[in-house]
């Protein structure tokens, strides 16, 4: 159990780095919903964030995963890390020059304001420039340093949002001739992107000493090997971005113009209730990816991988049920305006989709440690096809409900495909009966509580109690041993 204990302790620290910033992000969600004044404005912000997701994947082009793989198996570690850093620096700056010069054409084509496109380009590039430094901290087992910088980024972002939305209007009223008038916008969506841009820029400044420590240098042979390994990860990342955010764009461009942004805003607002599952998945992924590679050559690696997936499924299943049962309480905190609540129907689907995605991340270990990353690309592309097809078919019929159904179908199919091919190529002794029992019971109770008993909190609480009782009776001894110091 020592390996698992180490993983969960590391995951806990990374979880702090992920959860605390996301908690501040959660605070900003109802803040934005109130301050932007309309579901349409929130929809514009939410759809623009999708382009940022695509940009982050493309600009990092799988080098994060390649870094972990080659730094652990290569004897030329210094050359590996300097090559990765230099490659991303050059490609990111090249992208910035080209994209920023074409921002007006991009804005016209995508039907957004030019300033918004400029913000997104800047944020994407700044975030790409800190990818390798953050990966370096993770590989060096420096989660505290990683966490401090991540949290500082979000505190700056949070503070600037409060200043621009709340303090700036009062300052301008008192000092109408102040230079701060240049930062006053009728469309307050500007403030969100300005805050993000400044926070990303300051994060890069904090990372600059690491540029010197890692060093700049470029080895063509190493880069070719890394890129060959990373390219399938890039394809998988693009496919993942399609699964993660394309629904908002399709929703925006398929709905009538007068309600498109409003529909996106409602969908994105209610989607936020799935963030609790997303927090767990993200924190776990940050801790588990380097752990997978470090365990790959050990005799009991497969048993360790199997246990990790089982415990992930247990905790994830509980989170799904808990959030579904208490959705009406959580909505008062995260989505304080009633015009968004019509979209709550999607919540169980989004939570279950994120749980399937988390299990998929666990199952993906087989193609990463065997260098068969093309399988990850194929599986993700299959999920992307399902996402696109179902969104185009269902959104015209049932609007954002179709987008939620498509998300669950995509991630569930990816999870099942990864399990199928993984057992053929790198057989891991997963306890499929127990995993299936926890997943099935959680989903059954969640659907009964939400759709059949109409979110009755008393009935739902009984389901939560029964689920916890099942976990205790089946896993009590094992969990006590795992959590024991």
Buried (B, 14 or more C-beta within 10 A) or exposed (E): EEBBBBBBEBBEBBBBBBBBBBEBBBBBBBBBBEBBEBBBBBBBBBBBBBBBBBBBBBBBBBBBBBBBBBBBEBEBEEBBBBBBBBBBBEBBEEBBEEBBEEBEEBBEEBEBBEBBBBBBBBBBBBBBBBBBBBBBBBBEEEBEBBBBBBBBBBBBBBBBBBBBBEEBEEBBEEEEEEEBEEBBEEEBBBBBBBBBBBBBBBBBEBBEEBBEEBEEEBBEEBBEBBBEBBBBBBBBBBBBBBBBBBBBBBBBBBBEEEBBBBBBBBBBBBBBBBBBBBBBBBBBBBBBBBBBBBBBEEEEBBEBBBBBBBBBBBBBBBBBBBBBBBBBEBBEEBBBBEBBBEBBBBBBBBBBBBBBBBBBBBBBBBBBBEEBBBBBBBBBBBBBBBBBEBBEEBBEEEBBBBBBBBBBBBBBBBBBBBBEBBBEEBEBEBBEEBBEBBBEBBBEBBBBBBEEBEBBBEBBBBBBEEBEEBBEEBBEEBBEEBEEE
